[in-house]
Amino acid sequence: MPLRDRILERDYLGAFCKHTHVYRAGAGSGPLRGLTFGLKDIFDVSGHRTGFGSPDWFASHGEASSTAAVARHLLEAGATLAGKTHTEEMAFSLTGENAHYGTPLNPAAPHRVPGGSSSGSAAAVAGRLVDFAIGSDTGGSVRAPASFCGIYGIRPTHGRISLDGACPLAPMFDTVGWFARDAALLAQVGDVLLGGTPATPGRVLLATDAFALALPGATDALAPALSSLTALLGEAEPITVSKEGLPAWFDVFRVLQYDDIWTTHRSWVTRVRPTFGPQVGPRFDAVALVQPDEVAKMRERRAEIVARLDAMLADNAILLLPTVPDIAPLLKLPPAETVAFRERALALLCIAGLGGLPQVNLPFGTLNKCPIGLSMIAARGNDEMLLDVAARLGSVQNGDVRAADS
């Protein structure tokens, strides 16, 4: 089999796309030389179609004329693109179950979902098919799969990394993100894509209301990771993130995200009339129903939330919370159970989304023999600080604590 197709031969997880497959060798030198990466199939590669998890999108769009900025930077840094990874349809779900192309296997919990929408990228990293992988995160599409698959993942500060050449979901919240099995590599990729210097961490904050939303057992599962972090950074100060309750913050996020999605995709949906799968179809029905007066109200509420988060995270503070409230859901749950899990998870994941904040998943927890992640959130622009803390913490963890190596 030619080198360009080798990843498809090795892909025992169903993580890589056959219909949009592309291989690109990296530059002969650079800080990522010799490393391989997967690229979520929302990012363009010149001369190839981008699938966006949707047969109708694939059929209605031609070949890309240029390569997405994030992929160009990685190729120039020496990394080799092994192939395109599966995404959920229109990148609009958290489970990773694509009705058209199937569900990548979660190597850490084979009977459970890999998480979406960056499902293929997370599975490919967790299953050691590539060294790292690029995803995107709007509502939690890097952070949730990272937790479910037991790997590191970062959602960077909104707007820090160019989304040029990426299919949008909701530009107000869309970010590039990436996964790695090793915190040092996560930071190394950050050196290429971010290029900044890490700040010195300040206060450590424990999000008590976020932990209260976690399901039974999750807090205990994350206790060793919390102990390791506080040993490194100092004792954590308990704090309530949302006075109104985090589910109320999710309502703000949902309305603004839905409005942004409909503004972005209304023309294509009404022209093409795509056949959406059973999870994504009802959501697109819902995005068309958001009312302008509700959007205006939620924009005001978001401004208040951003101000609160800015004050909370001043002086290089780090906020600790569960990435998601539970381990990965089982495959093929009834739609009502999937919706219930999604809403519980987004009550935690919406914090960084609303604030435009960087968040890193640490794969240090295990519950019922499945991974569950602890997260760090910091102020906008403090991405490098979180990556540095993760790398320092990862270097002292042993095999009993790191779910990613268990």
N, C-alpha and C positions, 0 to 999 in steps of 0.2 A: 504494500500500500504506500502511495506517495507520502512524503513527510507532511504535506498540507492536510492530508486526511487522517493522520495517525490518531488524533484525539477522538475521532468518531469510532475508530476501531477499539480504543481503550475505554470508551465511555460506557461503563456498566451501570450508570446511574440514570441515564436519560437526561443528563444535564445540558447537553449541547444540541444546538439546532442543526438539523440536516438541510432544511430548506433554505437557510440563509448562511450556510457555512462559509467561512473565510479564514484563511491563514495568512499571517504577515510576519516575516522575520524581523526581529529587532535590529537596531544599529549594532555595528561590530564592537562598539565600546559604550561605556556609560555605567552609571551606578546600579542599574538593574540588569546588566548584561548576564545572560545565562538563565534568567528567570522566565517563566511562562505565565500568561494570564488569560482569563476568560473575560469576554465583553458582553454584557447584557444586551439583548437584541432590541434595544431602543436606540443604540448609538450607531451612527452611520459609519460605513467603511466605503471609500470611493470605489465605484464600479460594481457595487453590490446593493441589493435591496435590503431594507430594514423591515423586519416583520412585526415588531411591536406586539407580539403575542396574538395577533389577529389575522386570520386568512383574508378578511376583507381589506384590512389596511395594506397587507402585502400585495394584494391584487390591484389596488387602486393607486399605488405609488411606484414610481420608477426607480432606477438605480441612483444611488447617491453620487453627487459630483465631487464631494470632498469627504475627508475622514474627520470624525468628531475630534474636537480639540483634546479631550482627555486621552483618547487612544493615540493621537499623534505624539503627545508628550511622553507617553510610556514607551512607544516604539523608539523615539529618539533617545530615550534613556537606556536603551538596550534590551528591554523586555520584548519577548516574542508573543504575538497574539496567536493562541492555540485554536480559538474558535469563538463563535457566538453562543451565548448561553440563554436558555429559555427564560421567559418572563411570563407572568400572568397577563391575560388579555388587557391591553391598554394600560398595563402596570397598575391596575385598579383593584387590588385585593391583598389580603395578608396571609392566605393559606398556601399559595403556590400551586393550586389545582387548576390547570388550564383545560377547559372543556374541549379544545381543538387539538392540542398537541400532547396532552398527558401531563403527569405530575412527576418531576424528578424525585428520585429516592432520597430520603433523609438518611445519610450513613450512620448518624448517631442514634436514630430512633426509626427504624424502617417501617413500622406500622403507623407512623405519624407523619403529618405534613412537614415539608421542608421549610415552609414559610414563604411568603411572597411580598412584593412581586418579583424580587430578585432571587427567585427560587433556584434557577440553574447555576447562578454564580456561587451561591452559598453551598449548594450540594457539591459542586466541582472542587471547591476549596476543602470542605470537610472530608471529601472522599479522596483527596490527594491527587486529583487529576491535573491540577495546576498549582502554581505556588501562591498566586493571589488572583482575585477577580474583581472586576468593576461591576457595581450595581448602581441603582438610584434609589433615593429615599424621599418620598413625599409625605406619607403619613406614618412610615415605619418600615419601609420595604428593604432596608438593610439591617436595621436594628432587630426586628423580630426574627428574620431568618438566622441571623447570627446567634441569637439566644436559642432558637430551636435546634440548630445544628452544632452548637458547642464550639463556635469559633469567634475570633475577634471581628468586629465590624465598626465602622465609623460613619456617622452622618456629619459632614462638616458644616461649618457656618454657612448659612444660606448666602449664595452669591460669591463665595470665595473661589470656587472652581467653575470654569466656564462650562455651560451647557450647550455651547455651539455644536450643532450636529446631533443633538439628542431629541427624540420624540418627547414632547411635553405631555404631562398629565395635568398638573395645576401649577403653572410657573411661580405663583405666589409662594409655594412651599417646596418645589422640586429642588433636589440637590444631587450631585454626584456622590457616590459612596464606594467603599471598597471593603473587602474581606481578606483575612489571612489567618493561618493557623498559629502564627507566631507574632507576638506583640512587636518584636524588633523589626520584622518585615513590614508590619502595618505602618510603623513609624518611618521606615525607609521609603515606602511608597509615598507617604506624606511629605517627606523631604523633597521629592520630585514634583508633586502636585501643589504643594503649599509653599515650601521654601522659606518658612519663617523660623524664628528662634523661640524656644519654649520659655514661657514666664515661670517664675517661682510660685508654686501653689500657695494660696492663702488659707482662709478658713475652710473647714470641712463641714458640710451640712447634710443632715439625714432627713430625707423627705418622709415624715411620719405618715402623712395622708396617702402617699403613694404606696408605702408598705402595707397600709391598712386595706388597700384594694387588692393586694395579692391574695391568692387562694391559700387555704390551709397547707402548711408544710413549706411553702416557698420561702418565707422569712427564715425559717430554721435552715433551709438548704443554702441560703446565702450568708449565713452567719460567719462561716470561716473566711469567706472573701472579705466581708466587712472588717473582720479582725485584722486581716493582712493589710488592708488599706489604711486603717487607723494606726496600725503599727508604723506604717511608712510615713503617713501625713499628719498624724495627730488625732486626738479624739474628735468625734463628730458631734456637732450641735444639732439637737432635734429641731425641726422647723416644719411649719405647715405651708406648703407651697400655694395652695388655693384656699382662700377664705370661703369661697362659694361652694367648694367641692370640685374635684377634678372632672367628674362627669359633666359639670356645667361648662368647663373649659372645652371639653370635647364637643359640646353643642356649638360653641363658637367656631372651632376648627372645621366641623362638618359643614356648616352653612357656607363659610368662606371658601372651603375647598370645592364644594359642589358648584358654587357660582363660577369659580375660576375654571373648573373642568368644562362646564357648559359654554362659557365664553370662548374657550379654546377650541372646542370640538363641535360646536353646534352646526357649523356649515358642513363639515364632513359627514356627520351623522345624518343630517336631513337630506343630503345629496346621495349618499351611498346606501343608506338604510342597512347597516351591517347586521348580521345575525350574531348577536351576543350570546355567550353561554349563560347558564342558569344563575350563576353568581353575579356576573357583571351586568347582565341585562336589567334587572330590577334597580341597580344603582344608577344606570343611565336614565331610566325612567324617573328616578328621584331627582337627579341633578337638574332636570328640565323644569322642576316645579318650584324651585327656590324663588322667593319673592324679593324684589328690590328693597322694600322697606326693612325686611329681615336682614338683608345683607348690610345695609347701612348701620343698623343697630349693632350687628356683630363686629363691624369694623371699629366702632367706638369701643366696644368691649375688648377687642384685641389690643388696642392702643393702651388701655389700662393694664392689661396682662403683661404687655411688653415692659411697661414702666416698673411694674412690680418685680419682674424677673431681673431687669437691669439692676435694680437696687439690691436684690437678694444676692446676685452673683458678682457684685463689685469687689474690687481688690483681689481678683484671682481666686475667688471662692470656687469650690467644687461641690456639686450637689450629687448625693448618692441615692439611688432608687432602683427597684427591680426594673429590668428592661421591659418585661411583659409580666402579667400577673400569674402565669402558670407555664408549665411545659407545653410543648407543641400539641395541638389537638389531634385526635385520631383522624385517619383518612376517611373521606366520604361521610362526614357527619351530616345529619339532616340540615337543611338550610337555616332553620331557626336557631340551631345550636351554633352554627358557624357565625351568624350575625351576632349572637349574644357574646361569643368570645371576642369577636372583632371590636365590639363596642367597649368591652372591659379593657382590652389591650390598648385601644386608642385613647382611653382616659389617661393612660400613662404616657403613651408615645406623643400625644399632642403637645406636651410641655415644650419640647425642643422645637417642634414645628411652629407653634405660635410665636415663640421668641426668636426664631431664626438661629438657634443655638447649636453648637457642636455637641455631639453625644457619642460616647464610645461604649460598646458592649464588651464586658469582661467575661469570658467563658469559664467561670470558676465554681459554678453551682451544679449539683446533681440532685434530682428528685425522682424517685421511682425509676432509677437507672436511666433517666433522660436528662439532657442538659437544661439548665436555666441560668440566665445571665444577670449579672449586676451591672448597672450603668453608672457612668460619670457624665455629668452635664456641666458646662462652663459657659462663661460669657462669650458673646460673639467675638471671634478673632482669637480665642484661646484654644484652638484646635491642637496646636503643637504641644501645649502644656498637657493636655489629656493624653496625647500619644506618648509623650515622654514618661508620664506617670505609669501608663499601661506597660511600657517597655521595662521600666524599673521594677514594677511589681511582678511582671512575668518572669524576670530573671531570677527571682527568689522563690517562685512557687515550686512546690514539689508535685509529683504525679498524683497524689491523693486529692489535691485541691483542684488541679486544672482539669476540668471536664473535657477540654479539647484533646487531651492526651490519654484519657481513660479508655 
